[in-house]
Amino acid sequence: MSNARITVLADDTVSARSALGEHGLSYFIDVGGHRTLFDTGQGLVLAENARALGVDLGAVEAIALSHGHYDHTGGLPIALAAARGPVAIHLHPDALQPKYNGTRAIGMPPAAREALAGPNVRLVESREPGVVVPGLFRTGEIPRPHPEEALAELFHLDPDGRAVDPLLDDQSLYFDTPEGVVVLLGCAHAGVIHILERVRALTDGRPLRAVLGGMHLGRANDARLRWVIERLREFRPRLLAPMHCTGPRAAAALWTAFPEACRPGGAGAVFDF
């Protein structure tokens, strides 16, 4: 495949002096000259960081959404307003559902929903794996066989907390390199190991090169952390970059377990493959 570059446009921390942080996540991905956004953060820093980091949002031809939470979809109006051509937006149908944390709405903001109806938008709603742009793929809905990776934090589909949101919309992206597969996580609500097993199945057992992104382990107890780390060892990742919702305790555990593989993420971080 061609060279690939990932630039982190939004994250909870920063790694470049010119970048700003927010609670959210967004990657600008250039694979073989095809430019994609994976998530858009809240939208508070997307445009500013793109300018500061020399990223051309106008060149984006596809946007993939990991799931329907505000901190991954809020920047959609900014990204679509900047685009100079048509944009395909890849999402799981459940990303459009109402979503709540307690009584607080945390789903896709109204302005983002309105932007999806724009004239330059082509919606690609699917639960299945698929191609985002040539060389870059989405996992689709993730099978979840391991009870160890059951949802550690419950979200709901209503403000009264009657309907649990199983977050089936959680999906990741991946691409192949000569050294193995690179996996990009949004929040990994489906479970990091579940996602990596899905990617391994989709790539006929290709080795794992790197895992970048949010791992949603902030509320994981010691037993779950140990289980994730031991299972992760089986994949032998050469690069790990825990970001966003991974949680400081889990990030510290990962850095301790994989000191040679871990690398800081943060807005402004650039990863070349």
DASULCOR-V513638 format. One line per field, one symbol per residue. ss: DSSP state (H for helix, E for strand, - for the rest). psi: psi as a letter, one per 20 degrees, with the letter a starting at -180 (. if undefined). A space follows every 50 residues. Layout:
ss->???
psi->???
This chain:
ss->---EEEEEEE---E-----------EEEEEE--EEEEE-------HHHHH HH----HHH--EEE-----HHHH--HHHHHHH----EEEEE-HHHH---E E--EE----HHHHHH-----EEEEE----EEEE--EEE--------HHH- ----EE-------EE-------EEEEE--EEEEEE------HHHHHHHHH HH-----EEEEEEE-------HHHHHHHHHHHHHH---EEEEEHHH-HHH HHHHHHH----E----E--EEE-
psi->rrqqpppohprhrqjphiqqqrnappqppookippqporjahjhiggghg ghjkpnhiipiqppphajqhjiihjghgghhhpiaqppopqqhiiiqqpq ocjppjapqghgghhijqhjpopnpqirqrpgrpipqqhaqpqmiohhkq pipprriqiikhopoiliiprrqqqqrhiappppqeikhipgggghhggg hijkkqqpgqppapjljhjprhgggggggghhhhilqippnprdjhphgg ghhghghmhhhqqqcqpiqppp.
